[in-house]
Amino acid sequence: MTERAYQEYNSQEVSDLILRCQAGSRDAFDELINRYQRYVFNLIYQHLGDIDEIDDVAQEVFLRIFKFIRKYRGQASLESWIYKIVLNYCRTHARRRSNITRLFIPISSGTRDEERSFELLDILPDQGYNPEKAVEHRKIAQEILGAVRALPEIYRNILIMREVNELSYEEIAEILGISIGTVKSRISRARDLVRQKVKLD
């Protein structure tokens, strides 16, 4: 099967799954949970970082998906629609924290790329790093963590969406219900706020 044929098949499979969920099939909804469970857990973890409550939060998210699936009309991809539900729940979660486990370090080339000015780095240094570099990267990561924590919510969330989840401007605009121009200006502002707090040069 070609890649295009696979994508078309996969898209049809998802469409059929949605229709069965909308018809009230619990088996179909169980299948949806199995299919998107990891995706939902990752999103919650990136936005809340609250590992102790991640199961409870995920359960609440899937309850909302189950409640609202009949209203889904396909204007956005299912992934974007689910992301919006996750984000809305994270916003109302009483014990929200910004303990982000995927952090940002500046691009080593020294050139500022408007589209992507950060590279992603796991909080634990790669085994290939030399020890001195690992300590340096960890220190930078901790400084950036503090700066990201301190961002206003509209900037913190949009930075996670762009830099951590690597969503396009169009996808972010669709999820947040704002214009692409607003997405770009908020991301730019978020990056500037982080740079003001952390010496990235």
GUTIGU-372857 format. One record per residue: x, y, z of N, C-alpha, C, O in turn. Coordinates in steps of 0.05 Angstrom, whole numbers, padded with zeros to 5 digits, always signed. Layout:
BEGIN
XYZXYZXYZXYZ...
//
This chain:
BEGIN
+00017-00024+00000+00000+00000+00000+00018+00025+00000+00036+00027+00016+00012+00044-00018+00028+00068-00019+00022+00085+00005+00002+00081+00019+00040+00105+00010+00036+00123+00033+00010+00139+00030-00005+00142+00049+00004+00148+00006-00021+00163+00001-00045+00145+00006-00065+00154+00018-00044+00121-00004-00066+00102-00001-00070+00096+00029-00092+00093+00038-00048+00093+00043-00050+00088+00072-00063+00111+00087-00080+00107+00104-00055+00135+00080-00067+00159+00092-00096+00161+00087-00112+00167+00105-00104+00155+00062-00133+00155+00055-00148+00134+00071-00170+00139+00080-00136+00110+00073-00148+00089+00088-00151+00096+00117-00172+00092+00129-00129+00107+00128-00129+00115+00156-00150+00136+00162-00164+00135+00182-00152+00156+00143-00172+00177+00146-00200+00166+00146-00217+00174+00162-00206+00147+00128-00232+00135+00127-00238+00118+00152-00260+00118+00162-00217+00105+00162-00220+00089+00186-00228+00107+00210-00245+00100+00226-00215+00130+00212-00222+00149+00233-00250+00160+00230-00265+00162+00249-00258+00166+00205-00285+00176+00200-00306+00156+00208-00326+00163+00220-00301+00131+00202-00319+00109+00209-00321+00107+00240-00342+00102+00251-00298+00109+00253-00297+00108+00282-00313+00130+00295-00328+00126+00314-00311+00154+00284-00326+00177+00294-00356+00172+00291-00371+00177+00310-00364+00163+00268-00392+00158+00263-00404+00137+00283-00426+00140+00292-00388+00117+00288-00397+00096+00307-00399+00107+00335-00417+00100+00351-00380+00125+00343-00381+00137+00369-00405+00155+00371-00419+00156+00392-00411+00170+00350-00434+00188+00350-00460+00173+00351-00481+00183+00360-00459+00148+00342-00483+00131+00343-00487+00118+00370-00507+00105+00375-00468+00123+00388-00470+00113+00415-00457+00087+00421-00462+00075+00442-00440+00077+00403-00426+00052+00407-00404+00054+00428-00385+00069+00425-00407+00039+00451-00386+00039+00471-00361+00026+00462-00339+00033+00469-00364+00005+00445-00341-00009+00434-00324+00011+00417-00300+00010+00418-00338+00027+00402-00324+00047+00385-00310+00067+00402-00287+00075+00396-00323+00075+00424-00310+00095+00441-00286+00083+00456-00265+00096+00459-00288+00058+00463-00264+00044+00475-00241+00043+00455-00218+00046+00462-00248+00039+00429-00228+00039+00408-00216+00066+00405-00192+00069+00401-00233+00087+00407-00222+00114+00405-00203+00120+00428-00182+00133+00424-00210+00111+00452-00192+00115+00475-00166+00101+00470-00144+00113+00475-00167+00077+00461-00142+00062+00456-00125+00076+00435-00100+00076+00437-00138+00087+00415-00124+00100+00393-00110+00126+00402-00088+00133+00393-00124+00142+00419-00115+00169+00425-00106+00172+00454-00100+00194+00463-00104+00150+00469-00097+00152+00497-00069+00164+00501-00065+00182+00517-00050+00154+00486-00022+00164+00488-00021+00194+00480-00007+00209+00493-00035+00201+00459-00036+00228+00450-00046+00247+00472-00035+00268+00477-00068+00239+00484-00081+00255+00505-00062+00257+00529-00058+00278+00541-00050+00234+00538-00032+00234+00561-00009+00253+00556+00000+00268+00573+00002+00252+00532+00025+00269+00525+00018+00298+00527+00033+00314+00538-00005+00306+00516-00014+00334+00517-00018+00343+00545-00009+00365+00553-00031+00327+00562-00036+00334+00590-00009+00338+00604-00005+00357+00619+00009+00319+00600+00035+00320+00613+00050+00345+00605+00064+00357+00622+00049+00352+00580+00063+00376+00570+00052+00402+00582+00067+00421+00588+00025+00403+00585+00013+00427+00595+00011+00429+00625+00011+00451+00636+00009+00406+00639+00006+00407+00668+00031+00396+00682+00039+00407+00703+00043+00375+00671+00066+00363+00684+00059+00351+00711+00077+00347+00727+00033+00346+00716+00024+00337+00743+00021+00306+00742-00001+00296+00738+00043+00293+00744+00043+00264+00740+00025+00249+00760+00014+00228+00754+00022+00260+00784+00005+00247+00804-00024+00246+00796-00038+00228+00804-00033+00265+00781-00061+00267+00774-00066+00262+00745-00089+00266+00735-00047+00253+00730-00050+00251+00701-00072+00232+00694-00086+00236+00674-00075+00210+00709-00096+00190+00703-00124+00203+00707-00142+00199+00690-00127+00218+00728-00153+00231+00734-00159+00252+00712-00182+00254+00703-00139+00267+00705-00143+00288+00685-00151+00275+00658-00169+00284+00644-00136+00254+00651-00142+00240+00625-00170+00229+00625-00184+00230+00605-00179+00218+00648-00206+00207+00650-00227+00229+00646-00246+00225+00632-00222+00253+00658-00240+00275+00654-00241+00284+00625-00262+00291+00614-00218+00285+00612-00216+00292+00584-00232+00273+00567-00248+00282+00549-00229+00247+00571-00244+00228+00555-00274+00229+00561-00290+00223+00543-00282+00236+00585-00310+00240+00591-00321+00263+00575-00344+00262+00565-00305+00284+00571-00314+00306+00555-00315+00299+00526-00333+00308+00511-00296+00284+00517-00296+00275+00489-00322+00258+00484-00335+00262+00464-00328+00240+00503-00352+00224+00500-00377+00241+00500-00396+00236+00485-00377+00262+00517-00400+00279+00519-00405+00296+00494-00428+00300+00486-00383+00305+00482-00385+00324+00459-00381+00312+00432-00383+00326+00412-00375+00286+00430-00368+00274+00404-00391+00277+00384-00386+00278+00360-00416+00278+00394-00438+00281+00375-00439+00308+00362-00451+00311+00341-00425+00327+00374-00425+00354+00363-00402+00358+00343-00400+00379+00330-00384+00338+00341-00362+00340+00323-00372+00338+00294-00385+00319+00287-00365+00358+00278-00374+00359+00250-00352+00358+00230-00357+00361+00206-00327+00354+00239-00305+00351+00221-00294+00376+00209-00279+00376+00190-00301+00400+00221-00289+00425+00212-00259+00425+00217-00244+00437+00201-00250+00412+00238-00222+00409+00244-00215+00379+00245-00233+00363+00247-00189+00373+00244-00182+00345+00247-00190+00336+00275-00192+00352+00293-00193+00309+00278-00200+00299+00304-00179+00305+00324-00185+00310+00348-00153+00304+00316-00131+00309+00334-00133+00338+00345-00129+00343+00368-00139+00357+00326-00141+00385+00335-00165+00389+00353-00163+00404+00373-00187+00376+00347-00211+00377+00364-00206+00367+00392-00214+00379+00412-00192+00344+00394-00184+00332+00420-00165+00351+00434-00168+00355+00459-00146+00362+00420-00127+00380+00432-00142+00404+00445-00135+00412+00467-00162+00414+00432-00177+00437+00443-00191+00429+00469-00191+00445+00488-00202+00405+00470-00214+00395+00495-00194+00392+00517-00199+00401+00540-00171+00381+00511-00149+00378+00531-00141+00406+00541-00139+00410+00566-00137+00424+00523-00128+00451+00531-00148+00465+00548-00141+00477+00569-00173+00463+00541-00194+00476+00557-00196+00464+00585-00200+00478+00604-00192+00437+00587-00193+00425+00613-00169+00433+00630-00171+00438+00654-00146+00434+00617-00121+00442+00631-00124+00470+00642-00114+00476+00664-00138+00487+00627-00141+00515+00636-00158+00517+00662-00154+00534+00678-00176+00498+00665-00194+00499+00688-00185+00481+00711-00198+00479+00731-00164+00467+00707-00154+00448+00727-00143+00463+00751-00126+00480+00748-00154+00458+00774-00149+00474+00798-00119+00473+00806-00109+00493+00817-00106+00451+00801-00078+00448+00811-00058+00450+00788-00038+00436+00788-00065+00467+00768-00047+00469+00745-00019+00477+00754-00015+00494+00771+00001+00464+00742+00028+00472+00746+00041+00473+00718+00031+00461+00699+00063+00486+00716+00077+00488+00690+00104+00473+00691+00124+00483+00682+00103+00449+00702+00128+00433+00704+00133+00419+00677+00127+00395+00675+00142+00434+00658+00146+00424+00631+00170+00405+00629+00191+00412+00639+00166+00382+00618+00188+00363+00616+00202+00363+00589+00222+00349+00585+00192+00380+00571+00207+00384+00546+00215+00413+00546+00197+00431+00547+00240+00419+00545+00250+00446+00549+00263+00456+00523+00267+00441+00504+00270+00482+00523+00281+00494+00500+00310+00504+00505+00316+00514+00526+00327+00500+00485+00354+00512+00486+00358+00526+00459+00346+00518+00439+00374+00547+00459+00377+00562+00434+00392+00546+00413+00408+00529+00419+00385+00552+00387+00399+00539+00365+00429+00546+00365+00435+00570+00369+00446+00527+00362+00475+00531+00365+00487+00547+00342+00509+00558+00345+00473+00549+00320+00484+00563+00297+00487+00593+00301+00502+00607+00288+00471+00604+00321+00473+00632+00326+00455+00648+00308+00453+00673+00312+00442+00636+00289+00424+00651+00271+00396+00649+00283+00388+00628+00293+00381+00671+00281+00354+00671+00291+00335+00664+00269+00332+00679+00250+00321+00642+00273+00302+00632+00253+00274+00641+00263+00265+00633+00284+00261+00657+00246+00234+00667+00254+00215+00645+00259+00198+00646+00277+00217+00624+00243+00198+00601+00245+00204+00584+00269+00185+00575+00282+00229+00581+00276+00236+00562+00298+00262+00571+00311+00283+00565+00300+00260+00585+00333+00284+00596+00345+00295+00579+00368+00314+00586+00381+00282+00556+00373+00292+00538+00394+00293+00510+00384+00279+00502+00365+00310+00494+00395+00311+00465+00391+00300+00452+00417+00302+00464+00438+00290+00428+00414+00279+00414+00438+00301+00398+00451+00318+00387+00438+00299+00396+00478+00318+00381+00493+00304+00367+00516+00290+00381+00532+00307+00341+00519+00296+00327+00542+00309+00338+00568+00332+00346+00567+00295+00336+00590+00306+00346+00615+00330+00330+00623+00348+00341+00636+00331+00305+00616+00354+00289+00622+00373+00290+00598+00365+00286+00576+00399+00296+00603+00417+00299+00580+00422+00273+00566+00422+00251+00579+00427+00275+00540+00433+00251+00524+00459+00239+00534+00477+00253+00542+00461+00212+00532+00485+00198+00541+00509+00206+00525+00532+00202+00534+00504+00216+00501+00527+00224+00484+00540+00250+00491+00562+00256+00482+00526+00266+00508+00538+00292+00517+00562+00287+00534+00563+00268+00549+00581+00306+00533+00603+00303+00552+00592+00316+00579+00574+00332+00578+00603+00308+00602+00593+00316+00628+00590+00346+00631+00570+00355+00642+00611+00361+00622+00610+00390+00626+00587+00402+00610+00573+00420+00620+00583+00393+00586+00561+00403+00569+00535+00395+00581+00516+00411+00581+00533+00371+00592+00508+00362+00604+00499+00380+00627+00476+00388+00630+00519+00387+00644+00514+00405+00667+00505+00433+00657+00486+00445+00668+00519+00442+00636+00512+00469+00625+00484+00469+00614+00469+00488+00618+00477+00448+00599+00451+00446+00587+00429+00444+00608+00408+00456+00606+00435+00429+00629+00415+00426+00651+00410+00453+00665+00388+00460+00671+00432+00468+00669+00429+00494+00681+00412+00513+00664+00394+00527+00674+00417+00513+00638+00402+00530+00620+00373+00521+00620+00354+00537+00621+00368+00494+00620+00341+00483+00620+00326+00492+00644+00302+00499+00642+00339+00492+00668+00325+00500+00692+00319+00529+00692+00298+00537+00702+00336+00546+00681+00331+00574+00679+00307+00579+00661+00290+00596+00667+00306+00565+00638+00285+00569+00620+00259+00558+00631+00237+00570+00627+00260+00537+00646+00236+00526+00660+00223+00548+00677+00199+00552+00677+00240+00562+00692+00230+00583+00709+00218+00605+00693+00197+00616+00701+00230+00612+00671+00220+00634+00654+00194+00626+00641+00175+00642+00639+00192+00601+00632+00167+00592+00620+00144+00590+00640+00121+00597+00635+00151+00581+00665+00131+00580+00686+00119+00607+00692+00095+00610+00698+00136+00628+00689+00127+00655+00696+00111+00668+00674+00100+00690+00678+00110+00656+00650+00096+00668+00628+00066+00670+00634+00055+00651+00647+00052+00691+00625+00023+00690+00627+00013+00666+00611+00025+00657+00592-00010+00656+00619-00021+00631+00608-00023+00632+00578-00017+00612+00564-00032+00654+00566-00036+00655+00537-00010+00651+00522-00009+00641+00500+00013+00660+00534+00039+00657+00522+00050+00629+00528+00062+00617+00511+00047+00620+00553+00058+00594+00560+00046+00572+00543+00060+00555+00532+00019+00572+00541+00006+00551+00526+00013+00551+00496+00018+00530+00484+00014+00575+00485+00020+00576+00456+00048+00569+00450+00054+00558+00428+00067+00574+00469+00095+00566+00465+00098+00536+00466+00113+00524+00450+00083+00523+00484+00083+00494+00486+00072+00482+00460+00084+00463+00449+00051+00493+00450+00038+00483+00426+00057+00484+00402+00059+00465+00386+00072+00506+00400+00090+00510+00377+00116+00495+00381+00124+00480+00363+00129+00499+00404+00156+00488+00407+00157+00459+00416+00175+00444+00408+00138+00451+00433+00138+00424+00443+00123+00405+00425+00133+00384+00417+00098+00413+00417+00082+00396+00401+00086+00401+00371+00076+00386+00354+00101+00422+00364+00108+00427+00336+00084+00431+00318+00084+00422+00295+00063+00443+00329+00039+00449+00313+00045+00472+00294+00061+00490+00301+00032+00472+00271+00034+00494+00253+00019+00518+00263+00002+00515+00281+00024+00541+00251+00009+00565+00259-00021+00561+00253-00038+00569+00269-00027+00547+00231-00054+00543+00223-00069+00525+00244-00091+00530+00251-00055+00504+00253-00067+00486+00273-00071+00500+00299-00092+00496+00312-00052+00517+00308-00055+00531+00333-00079+00551+00331-00095+00553+00349-00081+00565+00308-00102+00584+00304-00129+00569+00305-00149+00580+00316-00130+00546+00294-00155+00530+00293-00163+00521+00321-00187+00523+00329-00144+00512+00337-00149+00503+00364-00158+00525+00382-00176+00523+00398-00144+00548+00380-00149+00570+00399-00171+00589+00389-00181+00606+00404-00179+00586+00363-00199+00604+00353-00190+00633+00349-00205+00651+00353-00165+00636+00341-00153+00663+00337-00141+00663+00309-00139+00643+00296-00134+00687+00300-00122+00690+00273-00093+00680+00273-00080+00679+00294-00083+00673+00249-00055+00665+00246-00037+00688+00254-00016+00683+00266-00044+00712+00248-00028+00736+00255-00026+00738+00285-00004+00745+00295-00048+00733+00300-00047+00734+00329-00029+00712+00340-00014+00716+00359-00031+00688+00327-00014+00666+00336+00016+00674+00333+00031+00670+00352+00023+00685+00310+00051+00692+00306+00061+00713+00326+00083+00712+00336+00043+00733+00331+00052+00755+00349+00054+00745+00377+00072+00753+00392+00036+00726+00386+00038+00716+00413+00063+00698+00417+00076+00699+00437+00069+00682+00396+00093+00665+00398+00118+00682+00399+00136+00677+00415+00119+00703+00382+00141+00721+00382+00144+00734+00409+00167+00737+00420+00122+00743+00421+00123+00756+00447+00132+00736+00469+00147+00743+00486+00122+00711+00467+00130+00691+00487+00160+00686+00486+00173+00684+00507+00171+00684+00462+00199+00679+00459+00215+00703+00470+00235+00699+00483+00206+00727+00464+00220+00750+00474+00220+00751+00505+00239+00759+00517+00197+00744+00516+00195+00744+00546+00214+00724+00558+00226+00729+00579+00217+00700+00545+00236+00680+00555+00264+00691+00553+00280+00688+00571+00271+00704+00530+00298+00714+00526+00305+00736+00546+00328+00739+00555+00284+00752+00553+00289+00773+00573+00297+00762+00600+00312+00775+00615+00286+00738+00607+00291+00726+00633+00317+00709+00633+00330+00706+00654+00324+00698+00610+00347+00680+00609+00367+00689+00589+00360+00698+00567+00392+00689+00596+00414+00696+00578+00419+00673+00559+00431+00653+00566+00410+00676+00533+00412+00654+00514+00435+00657+00495+00438+00640+00477+00449+00678+00497+00472+00682+00478+00497+00668+00487+00517+00669+00474
//
